[in-house]
Amino acid sequence: MSTHRREGFVLATAVGIVGVTFGVLADAAGLSLTQVVVMSALVFTGASQFAAVSVVDTGGSGIAAVGSALLLAAR
């Protein structure tokens, strides 16, 4: 196996693990598949996605979730 292929496989595995983790947390927070897909398409920082799901999971409003994601992304 070439070095590039091996490095690509390692990166794809790591990204896949983060994606599955986000999906599990979003499902546990009660988000629909549509909401998760739209969030993944619009939010480009993983930390902001996890923060927004955390806010929703603890009973925060959608506005609070968007606000926390924007503040985290603005850093």
PyMOL commands that set and color helices and strands:
alter all, ss='L'
color gray80, all
select helices_A, chain A and resi 3-28+33-42+46-57+62-73
alter helices_A, ss='H'
color red, helices_A
deselect
rebuild
show_as cartoon
